[in-house]
Amino acid sequence: MTSILVLNGPNLNMLGSREPEIYGTDSLTAIERICRERGDHLGVDIEFLHSNHEGTLIDAIHNASTRTDAIVINAAAYTHTSVALMDALKSVPQPVVEIHLTNIHRRESFRSRSYISLAADGVILGFGAKGYALAIEAALGLAKPR
């Protein structure tokens, strides 16, 4: 069975209550449910992980190199700061789809810079929680069987 790792970075555990006018009212638990439902519909195993810690995300990327077929990542604030996450993503063979709840290009100027995009095969942004389902479909389309 095809397997997709869905990674979520810092502060995304606060979704639903954190600035709902920007990020919407869906919680990370609701987003996980969206991902699992889309995976079930497509016959894809979803591994879902959140961490506020950069090293934990890097370890998950490294560990995924032999057991998943694609990676979907919302690196959150690390998108704009983490060369280490970019390097980790470049070090694994899986295709990478970057996801953002908001259109980062319509926000503060510092958010327009994405180190993750330099390692990603594609980017989905601005569709809120529904963008995760789109990202899983895109990742499945890019995945190569192990």
C-alpha positions as CSV (number, residue, x, y, z in Angstrom):
1,M,0.0,0.0,0.0
2,T,1.2,3.5,-0.8
3,S,2.2,5.5,2.3
4,I,2.3,9.3,2.7
5,L,3.9,11.1,5.6
6,V,2.0,14.3,6.5
7,L,4.2,16.6,8.7
8,N,3.0,19.6,10.6
9,G,5.3,22.2,12.2
10,P,5.2,24.6,15.1
11,N,2.0,26.1,16.5
12,L,-0.3,24.1,14.2
13,N,-1.5,22.3,17.3
14,M,-3.2,25.6,18.2
15,L,-5.3,25.6,15.0
16,G,-9.0,26.3,15.6
17,S,-8.2,28.8,18.4
18,R,-5.2,30.6,17.1
19,E,-6.1,33.5,14.9
20,P,-9.2,31.8,13.3
21,E,-9.7,34.9,11.1
22,I,-6.5,33.9,9.4
23,Y,-6.2,30.2,9.8
24,G,-9.8,29.2,10.0
25,T,-11.6,27.2,12.7
26,D,-10.5,23.7,11.9
27,S,-8.4,22.1,14.5
28,L,-5.3,20.0,13.7
29,T,-7.4,17.0,14.8
30,A,-10.0,17.9,12.2
31,I,-7.2,18.2,9.6
32,E,-5.9,14.8,10.5
33,R,-9.4,13.4,10.0
34,I,-9.5,15.1,6.5
35,C,-6.2,13.5,5.7
36,R,-7.2,10.0,6.9
37,E,-10.5,10.2,5.0
38,R,-8.8,11.2,1.8
39,G,-6.2,8.4,2.3
40,D,-8.9,5.8,2.9
41,H,-10.8,7.0,-0.2
42,L,-7.6,6.7,-2.3
43,G,-6.3,3.5,-0.7
44,V,-3.3,5.3,0.8
45,D,-1.9,4.8,4.3
46,I,-1.5,8.2,6.1
47,E,1.2,8.8,8.7
48,F,0.3,12.1,10.5
49,L,2.8,13.9,12.7
50,H,2.9,17.3,14.4
51,S,5.9,18.7,16.3
52,N,6.9,22.1,17.6
53,H,10.5,20.9,17.4
54,E,12.6,21.2,14.3
55,G,14.8,18.2,15.1
56,T,11.8,15.9,15.5
57,L,10.5,16.9,12.1
58,I,14.0,16.3,10.6
59,D,14.2,12.9,12.3
60,A,10.7,12.0,10.9
61,I,11.9,13.0,7.4
62,H,15.1,10.9,7.7
63,N,13.1,7.9,9.1
64,A,10.5,8.2,6.3
65,S,13.1,7.6,3.6
66,T,12.7,3.9,3.6
67,R,9.0,3.5,4.6
68,T,6.9,6.1,2.8
69,D,6.3,7.0,-0.8
70,A,5.8,10.7,-0.5
71,I,5.9,13.6,2.0
72,V,3.4,16.4,2.6
73,I,4.7,19.1,4.8
74,N,3.3,22.2,6.4
75,A,6.4,23.5,8.1
76,A,4.5,26.5,9.4
77,A,7.0,29.2,10.7
78,Y,9.9,26.9,9.8
79,T,9.0,27.4,6.2
80,H,10.6,30.8,6.3
81,T,13.6,30.0,8.5
82,S,14.8,26.4,8.3
83,V,17.6,25.5,6.0
84,A,17.9,22.3,8.0
85,L,14.4,21.2,7.1
86,M,15.1,22.0,3.4
87,D,18.3,20.0,3.5
88,A,16.5,17.1,5.2
89,L,13.9,17.1,2.5
90,K,16.5,17.2,-0.2
91,S,18.3,14.2,1.3
92,V,15.4,11.8,0.8
93,P,14.2,10.3,-2.4
94,Q,10.4,10.8,-1.9
95,P,8.5,13.5,-3.7
96,V,7.6,16.4,-1.4
97,V,4.4,18.5,-1.5
98,E,4.4,21.7,0.5
99,I,1.1,22.9,2.0
100,H,-0.1,26.1,3.6
101,L,-3.5,27.0,4.9
102,T,-3.2,30.6,3.8
103,N,-1.7,32.2,0.7
104,I,1.7,33.1,2.1
105,H,2.2,35.5,-0.8
106,R,-0.7,37.7,0.4
107,R,0.6,38.0,3.9
108,E,3.6,39.7,5.5
109,S,6.6,40.0,3.2
110,F,8.8,37.7,5.3
111,R,6.3,34.9,4.7
112,S,6.8,34.9,0.9
113,R,10.2,33.3,1.3
114,S,10.0,29.5,1.5
115,Y,13.0,27.4,2.1
116,I,10.7,24.3,1.8
117,S,9.8,25.3,-1.7
118,L,13.4,24.8,-2.7
119,A,13.0,21.1,-1.9
120,A,9.3,20.6,-2.9
121,D,8.0,19.2,-6.1
122,G,4.8,21.3,-5.7
123,V,3.1,23.7,-3.4
124,I,-0.6,24.0,-2.4
125,L,-1.6,27.1,-0.5
126,G,-4.6,29.2,0.3
127,F,-7.3,26.6,0.4
128,G,-7.5,26.2,4.2
129,A,-7.8,22.7,5.7
130,K,-9.2,21.4,2.4
131,G,-5.8,22.0,0.9
132,Y,-4.5,18.9,2.8
133,A,-6.7,16.6,0.7
134,L,-5.4,18.3,-2.5
135,A,-1.8,17.8,-1.2
136,I,-2.4,14.1,-0.6
137,E,-3.8,13.7,-4.1
138,A,-0.8,15.5,-5.5
139,A,1.6,13.5,-3.5
140,L,0.0,10.3,-4.6
141,G,0.3,11.4,-8.2
142,L,4.0,12.0,-7.7
143,A,4.8,8.9,-5.7
144,K,6.8,6.0,-7.1
145,P,6.3,2.6,-5.7
146,R,9.1,1.5,-3.3
